[in-house]
Structure formats: C-alpha cells, structure tokens
Amino acid sequence: MGRASQPGPRSLDVLSWIARLGASTTGPVAGALGMSPATTYDHVSRLRAAGLLERWPTFAGDHLLAPTQSGWHLLGRPYPRSRPRPHEWEHTVMLAGIAAWLATTPTCTWWRAEREYLTSQPPAEDRGPDQWLMTYPGTDRHGQGVMLHRRADLMANLAGALTAIEGERTQKSKVRLQAILTGWGTALSRGDVDRVIYVVPDQSMHACIQRAIETAATAAPALTTDAFMILNTTQLDPHPVAGGHAGGGGHIDAERRAPARAACEVG
C-alpha cells in the first residue's frame, strides 16, 4: 500500500464521526465535516483498505459504514457486539442526517448521540445524562402497567437551550405515542430539558404527531408552547462549512476550542 493511500488525520476524523453514531452513510459524513462526496469516498476507501471501516449493505441499495473492531480499538472506544437490525437502518440514516445538521449549526455548542450519554459529559452543562431520562406509562410483556424510561435519540445545546431530539420515521400506536409525548411535555414542565424537537420524514408523520399532541397536551400543556417543535428532514440540510467542526460538532474535543456563540433562534 502506497503512502498516499494510508489513512491520515482527516480520514481518522471520518472514522471518529461515524463512531459517534455507530454507523452512517457517506452523505451525512460529508456534510458534517465539510467534505465533497469525492473526498469523503477517498477517506472511506483508505479506512476500509486499512481494515478500520466496514460497509454493510442495506435493503435500500445503500451502504452503512461502521468502524471495525480494529477501528474501535484505534479510537480507544469499546467494540459494540451488535449492529443495527434491518428495521433500524432507515432510523440510523435519519439520525446521521440530524447529527450532520447539528454539527454545522452555528448555535449548536455540543451534541451527543444516545450511545455517548453515559461516557461523555458535555462541557459547562449543569443538567447531566441522569436528567435526560423521561418516564411514561406503558405495559410490560405480561400486560401489566409499568412506568417506562426513555432517552432521546440525540441531545444538544442549541442557542443555549438543552434540547432533546427524537427521529420519528415509523408510526407508533396512538396510545404509545401520546404517552411518550406526555412524558416529554412533563420533562419540559419540570425543566429537565428546555426544548424538544421531533424530526419527521414527511407531512403525514407531522400530522400524526400533531394529532397526538392535541390529546397529550391536556396532561402536558408544555407541548403547545414554542418549546416543542416538529421539523421535517428537508429543513435540516447541513449548513456549508469550511473544514467542518462548526459548533463543536465535528469532534467532542473541538468543544473545548469552539468560541462562544451568540444566542439566536434555531434555523
């Protein structure tokens, strides 16, 4: 293997960013790190040739990229023993797209995927992962009523607001969706989080959540305030950036170097 084909620092940036989510397609990686598709493909090829990155085919004809065991070892992170199941692939791709948007949003000072909650404390945040847990009523496998716990798919600080982000691709039962929304509304009322964003793929899902809110808001009126938002994936295209790492999103280490950002609305 020639010297030019060896993974360099930017290749390792690609590997590290994918590891934060567990898996991703190339598009979100390119958007998050400010790379062209061709440059991203080149880094992916170097990482695969070095045995640090593997490719999983999906039913949609695309490929998910994920670190190999050697890749996880190089990054000093534990090797996950499982991979996303087929019915989770589209959700995984959606979360990667949301993360790319966060990584390039100037008002985002940090973001964390759920897999990072307990291993990476955000900087200067007085509400830690133990508070990023909401509860809602449900049933166990025996049909008995229990209180279930849920963490958001992603957490971020957007314009100074601690924000829980849920990616909602498939429709849940009406009762379960209303219960989860009530849980997030209660978390907003308690001040556990400042904002909740639901990201949906289309207007049909948007309408589904809006209908559920109309019922859930009776017990959780915070759902009808500006603290709860529904955004379409088309609203979350990564912002053009030079070299990535905007808002500290490219690397957790970059948060220590990121300048203070002026508070403004989520755009």
N, C-alpha and C positions, 0 to 999 in steps of 0.2 A: 504494500500500500504506500503510495507516494505521500510526501509530506503535506501536499495541498489537500489531500482527502481526509486528513486527520481532523477530528472534532476540535475546534478552537473555543475560545471563551463565549462567542455568540452561539455556537452550537450547544454549549452547556446551558446558556440562557434558555434556549428552546426546551431542552430536557427538563430543566428546573420548573419552567412554567407549566409544562404538561403534567409533571409530577404533582403540582399543587392541586390539580383537579382529578388526578388518577388516569385520565385519558382525554384525548381531544382529537378533532380533525385538524387539518392544516390551516383552514381559514381563520379560526379564532387565534391561533398562534401568530399568524402573520399580522393580524390586526392589532393584537396586544403588544407586540414587540416592534411594530413599525417596519416590518419587512415586506418586500414584494413576494408574491407567490413563488417566483423562481428562486429567490434567495432562501425562502423557507424550505422549499423542496431540497435544495442543496444541503442545508444543515441537517434535515431529516435523513437524507441519504448517507451523510457522514456518520451520523449517530447509529443508523442501522448497520452500516458496514463495520462499525466498532463494537457491535453487539450490545449497545446501550439502549436501543429503542426497538420496539417491535410493532408490527402492524396487524390489526385484527380486522378481517373483512366483515362487513355488515350486510343485512338483507337489502339495504337501500343501494348497494353497489359502491358505497363509500368505504373508507377505512378509518378505524380509530387507531390512534397512536398512543402507546403507553411505554413507560420505562421497563426494561427487562430487569431481572434480578440483579444483574451487574450494574445497570443504570441506577437502581435504587441504592445499591451499596456505594456507588461513587458519590451520590448525593448525601450519604450518611443518614438515609431515612429507611424505616422498616419496610420490608418487602410485603405487599399485600398478597394474601393467599388466594384471593378470589378476584374475578374480573366482572365488569358489568354484564348482567344477563341480557339476552336478546331483547326482551321487552323494555330494558332500561337504556338501550343505545340512543334513542332519539332524545331522551331526557338528558343523557350525558352530553350530547352535542349542544342542546339548548343551554345548559349551564356553562359550557365553554364559551358560547357566544355572549352570555351575560357577563362572564368574567372578563372577556376582552373589552367589553364596553366599560366596565368598571376600571380596568387597567388604564384606559385612555381618557377617562373623565377628569377634568382638572379639579373638580371639587371632591373627588374621592381620595382621601388620605390613606386609607387602607381597605383591604377586603380579605375575607377568609372563606374558603370552601369548607363545607361541613367536616371533611376529613382532617382539617387543620385546627379545629376549635380547641381541642384539649392539649395541643402541642405547641401552639404559637400564640402567645398573648399579644394583642395589638398594643401599640405604643400609646401612652397617655390616655388610656380608656378606663374609666372608673367602674364600668359595668363589664365584668368578665364573662367567660363562657358559661359559668354556672347560672347566670341570669338569662342566658339566651335560650331558655327552655320553657316552652309554654305547655300547658296541660289542657286537655279537652275530654269530655265523656265519650266512652266507647264501650265495646264489649270484647271479652276475651274469647278464646276458641271454644269455650263451653257455653257461650252465650250470656255470661254473667257481666253485669255492669261494672266497669272499672274506669279509672282515670288514666288516660294515656298521655305519654310525653312526646313532644315533637320539637325538633330543632329545624330552623330554616335551612334551605339549600345553601344559601350564601348569607354572610353578614358583611356589612360595610359601613364606613363612616362617609356619608355624603353631605357635603356642606355643613358639617358639624353635627349631623343627625345620625344616631345609631340606627341603622336600617336593616331590617330582616327582609330577605328576598326569596320568594318562592317561585319556582318554574312549574307552571301547570300546563301540561300537554294533553293529558287524558282526563276525561270527566269522571269524577268520583260520584258515589251515591249522594243524593240530595242531603240526607241526614248527616253523613260524614263530613261533607263539605261545609255545611252550616256549623257543625260542631267545631271544626278546625278554625273557621273564620271567627267564631265566637271566642275561641282561645286567643287568637291574635288580637282581637279587639280588647280583651281583658288585659293582655300584655301591654297594649298601648295605654290603657287607662292607668295601669299601675306604674307606668314609666320604665318598664323593663326594656322597652325599645321606644324610639322616637317616631319611627316610620315603618310601615310595612308596604312592600311592593310585590304585587303578583304580576308575573310576566306570562303572557299567553300567546299562542301562535296565530290566532285568528279572532274575528269578531264573534263567532259562535261561542267560543270559550269565554270571551269577555262578557257576553250576555248571560251566560250560565252563572258566572261568579257574581255578576250584578244582581241577578235574581235571588241568589242565596244570601247576599248581603241584606236585602230587604227584610228577610226573616231574622237573620242573625243579629241585626242592629237593634232589635228590641232588647236583647240582653247585653249588647255591646255597642252602645251608640258611637264609640270612637271610630267605628267602621265607616261612618258617614262624614267624617271630617277629612281635611286635607292630609292627615297623617296616613291615610290608606289610599294607595294608588293602584290602578291596573294599567299596565303598559303592554303594547304589542311588540313582538320581537323586531318588527320593522323599525321601531323607534329607537332601537338600541345598537345601531351600527357603530363600530369603534370609530372614535374621532381620529383624524390624521395626526400622527405624532412623529417627531424626529427621534428615532432611536428607541422608542418605547419607554417603559418605566414611568409614564406620566402618572401622577397621583400616587406614586409608590407601588403601582400595581404590577410592574414587571417582576419585581423581586421583593420579598419581605425585607431584605437588608436595605433596600433603597428607601424604605420609610424613614430611616434614620437620617437620610440625606435630603429628603424632599422638603422644599421650602414651604412655609405656611401659605395656605390658600385662602383667598377671601371668600366668605360665605355667599352663596347665591343659590338660586333655585336649581333643582335637578333639570338638566336639559336633554 
